[in-house]
């Protein structure tokens, strides 16, 4: 059975349509109007083995914040919806990913509770027009709407592009390992619900 979801969100700031398919190796189509963010999302979903069809239009003339945040909201909601009742998932996942001189660790718990923690270099600069802090904005919005606990530890790195690549790749792979089916039945929680 395909685990997928379709989300639409239209506000005065953004207009987003998104289809998310889990367990998929198919190529995604990602259009956000923000070149660097397109690249990072492609890394995230590729290593997370998700296929997304994303078309987002936002008030980029103001800045990129609303678009990035709302994409995080939509992707989180779609991911949570696609999981269904979460029966049979592994629940926990982790990954440590190097990107040349940079390295990041990510840990995921599909807990039913939205929580995001980031430790590492301050992301306060810019890569071209992309404000680095938007990476944290995306993951916070994603984690809270996906109802997952996501911890990212950016350990070291010099090249800002490589740092962000290692962040998105590690988060994607950790997420994949958490949502993968474990071969067991039932909800992986002593409470019986996630």
N, C-alpha and C positions, 0 to 999 in steps of 0.2 A: 504494500500500500504506500503510495506516494505521500510523503510528509511535506506539505506545501501550504502557503497562505498568500492571500492578496490583500494589500492595504492601500487605501487612498486617504490622503490628508490634504485639505485645502484650507488655507488661512489667508489673511491679508498680507502675509509675508512670503508664503511658499505654496506651491502646488506640486504634490508628489504622488506618483503611482508606483507601486512596488509589488512584484511577485517574487517570492522566495521559495526555492525548492531545496530541501536538505538532501544529503547523500548523493549529490550530483556532481559529475565531472564536466558537465556541459559548460561552454563559454558563456559568461555573463555579459549583459549589455548595461553599461553604467554611464549615465549622462547626468552630471550635476552642474555643469558650467564652471567647475573648479578643477583645473587640470591635475594638479598634484593630488587632490583628494580622490579624483577618479582612479589614479594610479594606486593609492593606498587602499581604497576599497577593493580594487581588483586583487591585490595581494591578500587582503583579509578573507574574502570569500573563496579564493582559489585554495588557500591552505585550510580554510574551514570547510572545504568540499561542499560549498553551497552554490547554487545557481541563482543569481538575482537578475531580474529585469527591472531596472530603476530609471525612471525619468523624473528629474526634479528641476523645477524652475523656482528661483527665489529672487529676493530683492538684493541682488549682488551689487547694485549701485549704492546700497547703504553699506554693507560689508558682507562677508561670507558666513557670519555667525548663525543667523537664522536658518540658512540652508543646511549647514552641517548639523546643527542641533536637531532640526526636524527630521533629517534623514536618519539620525540615530534613534529618534523616537519611532519612526516607521519600521526600521529594520529590527528594532527590539520587539515591537508588537508582532511583527510578522514571524520572527523566530519563535516567540512564545506560542503563538497560535499554531504554527506548523508542528510543534512538539506534541500537541494534543494533551493527553493525560500524563505523559512522560513515562508510561509503563515501559519497562525493559531497558531504559537508557543507562549508561554507565554512571552518570551524574557528575562525576569529578573528572577533570582533565588538567593536564599541565604540559607546558612546552618551554624549552629554552632554545632560542634561535639566535645564532650569530649572523651578522651581515657584515662581512669583512671585519673591520676593527670594532664594530659595535655588537653588543649582546644584550638581550632582554629575556626575562622569564615572565611567563603568564600562568596563572592558576585560576581555574573556573570551578564553581559549584553551581549546578542548576538547582538552586535552593528554594525557589519560590519567593525569594526576597531580593529586592534590588539593592546592590551595594557595589560601589566602585572605589578602589584604593589604588593610588599611584605613588610610587617612590622612585626617585632617580633625579637625573638632571632636570633643572627647571626648563620647561618648554615655553620660553617667552620671546623667542626671536621670530624670524620669518624665513621661509624658503621660497624665494621668488615673491609672489603676492600672498602666499599661504601663511597665515599666522599659526605658529606652532601650537599655541594653547588650544586651538580648535581640535587637535587630536584628543585631548583630555575631555573636551566638551562632547565630542562624538561618543567616546566610550562611556562616559557618565550617562548620557541619554540612552545609549544602547542597553547598558546593564540594568538601569532602573526600569525600562520598559520590557526587557526580556525576562525580568524577574530572576536574574542570576547574580551571583557574587563573583566579581572579577577583580583580581589583584594583578597589577603589572609592576614589575621591578625592572626598571631600566638600569642595567648594571654599569655599563661604560660605553664609550664611543666618542669619536671626534667629529666625524662627518654627520651633519644634521640630517641629511637625506637617509643615510644608512641607519641612524638611530630610529627614525620613524618607520623605516622598512622593518626593522627587527621588532618593533612594537606591534605593528599590524599583523605580521606573519605569526609571531608567537601567540597573540590573542586568537587568531583564526584557528591555528592547530590545536590549542588547548580547548577551544570551544568544540571543535570536531570530536576530539577524544571524549569530551563530556557528554555530547548528545548521541554518540554512537550507541547502537544497540549492543548490550552486554551478553546476550544469549540467555539471560534470566528473564523470568516473567515478573510482573508486579511492579509496584512503585518502590524505588530504592530509598526508602525512608522508614524509620521506626514509627513515625507518625501515620504512615499509610497514605500520605498526600504530600505533594510538593507544590 
